[in-house]
Amino acid sequence: MTWIYLSPHFDDAVYSCGGLIAMQAQSGQRVEIWTVCAGDVPPGPLTPFAEELHARWSAGREAVAVRRAEDEAACRILGAHPRHFTLPDCIYRRLPDGSPLIHANDDLWQPVSAGEAVLVEQVASWLVETQDIASRFAGAETQHIASLRRPGRPRLVCPLTVGGHVDHRLARAAAESLGLRLWYYADYPYSKNAFEVERYLPGGRRGYARRILPVALGLWQFATAAYSTQLSSFWRDEADMRCAITEYAETPAGHSLWRS
């Protein structure tokens, strides 16, 4: 069995599913984490908001390289295999008219704009083509999307988009455009509120739930700590993070996946 977790940013799949991923890897299943918005910082001036985030992360123009290294370290801890696509994070992207997509924090929580609809198609094509994914899903003799439905294909897990972040919405839209039966995970830390999770469910059922074992919980916390640039965005310090993940692991969202 192979699990492919679609992660909008370098940390999302690990934050959200680190315990499940560790347990799947330890049981001999192959786990891959495909990060969509892993492209380099583009040349040219950045918005003040992007500069502000770089300063918070203490990373400067090397922010993506630093975060990519953090993700590789986190994946090693969990026993997962990373794959990085080349779409830049929304904080770096510009609309067709040249204006920034994101000016301030409030702009992060928006639907995919008409100006970025082409990116949904681009990401969907990566899901099919990157590293011969079509042959892995369907057999080397064909790359037709309909054949991706054959039994035994890897399980593709995408974010529910809890919280409504634009990059999470883009990743889910790309996965759903393939017409497959998907698995979904709740986006942590936005999914701490159970009511919020219910709002984003695809109308299916919770098809996979595992109690997170102590060893896997420790690996989840250790892997989360590997994203040191992001710690201050969500927690007071590492001790606060470890406590929060321990509590979250006990909730249904913290140890479940849903089917479409």
Buried (B, 14 or more C-beta within 10 A) or exposed (E): EBBBBBBBBBBBBBBBBBBBBBBBBBEEBBBBBBBBBBBBBEEEEBBEBBBBBBEEBEBEEBBBEBBBEBBBBBBEBBBBBBBBBEBBBBBBBBEEEEEBBBEEEEBBEBEBEEBBEEBBEBBBEBBBEEEEBBEBBBEEEBBEBEBBEEEEBBBBBBBBBBBBBBBBBBBBBBBBBBEBBBBBBBBBBBBBEEEBBEEBBBEEEEBBEBEBBEEBBBBBBBBBBBBBBBBEEBBEEEEEBBEBBBEBBEBEBBBBBBBB
